[in-house]
Amino acid sequence: MSSEYEIISVISSLSFISDEEIRLDDEFSTIGIDSLKMVELMIALEETFEITFDDSELDLSLLKTVSDIINLTKKYLSKNG
């Protein structure tokens, strides 16, 4: 399973839509992810991929779309890879 699909699967688990329906340009507000669920999402990604995001990169105003989270997560996966 690709890391992108795994990330989308984690997002879907906190959203009201299925992973097949999630698009890269979807904004979190449109798929049922509010600020509290964003915190849950970041924790879930850290646990799933055994990474730790730097607090300075968790500015929710910059993490608006599915693509934003995928890119951030992939960045940390490549650091650990």
C-alpha positions in Angstrom: 0.0 0.0 0.0 1.4 3.4 -0.9 2.0 6.0 1.7 -0.4 8.4 0.0 -3.2 5.8 0.2 -2.4 5.1 3.8 -2.5 8.8 4.6 -5.8 9.2 2.9 -7.1 6.2 4.8 -6.2 7.8 8.1 -7.9 11.0 7.0 -11.0 9.1 5.9 -11.2 7.4 9.4 -11.8 10.9 10.9 -13.9 12.2 8.1 -17.5 11.6 7.0 -16.5 10.4 3.5 -14.8 7.2 2.3 -11.2 7.1 1.2 -12.3 6.5 -2.4 -14.2 9.8 -2.4 -11.3 11.9 -0.9 -9.5 14.1 -3.4 -6.1 15.8 -3.1 -7.6 19.3 -3.4 -10.4 18.7 -0.8 -10.3 21.2 2.0 -10.6 19.7 5.5 -13.5 21.9 6.3 -15.5 20.3 3.4 -14.9 16.7 4.5 -15.8 17.2 8.2 -12.4 17.7 9.7 -12.5 20.7 12.1 -9.6 22.0 14.2 -10.1 19.3 16.9 -10.2 16.5 14.4 -7.0 18.0 12.8 -5.2 17.5 16.1 -6.5 13.9 16.2 -5.4 13.5 12.6 -1.8 14.7 13.3 -1.6 12.3 16.2 -3.0 9.4 14.2 -0.5 10.1 11.4 2.4 10.2 13.9 1.3 6.9 15.4 0.6 5.2 12.1 3.9 6.2 10.5 6.1 6.3 13.6 7.1 9.9 13.0 7.0 13.1 15.0 5.9 16.4 13.4 7.8 19.5 14.5 5.4 21.9 16.2 6.5 24.7 14.0 5.1 22.9 10.9 1.6 22.3 12.5 0.2 25.7 11.6 -3.4 24.8 10.7 -3.8 27.9 8.6 -1.2 26.4 6.2 -2.6 22.8 6.3 -5.9 23.3 4.5 -6.1 20.5 2.0 -5.5 16.8 1.8 -2.5 17.4 -0.4 -1.0 19.7 2.3 -1.1 16.9 4.8 0.2 14.3 2.4 3.2 16.5 1.4 4.0 17.2 5.1 3.8 13.5 6.0 5.9 12.4 3.1 8.5 14.9 4.0 8.8 13.3 7.4 8.7 9.8 6.0 11.6 10.7 3.7 13.6 12.0 6.7 13.2 8.6 8.4 13.5 6.5 5.3 
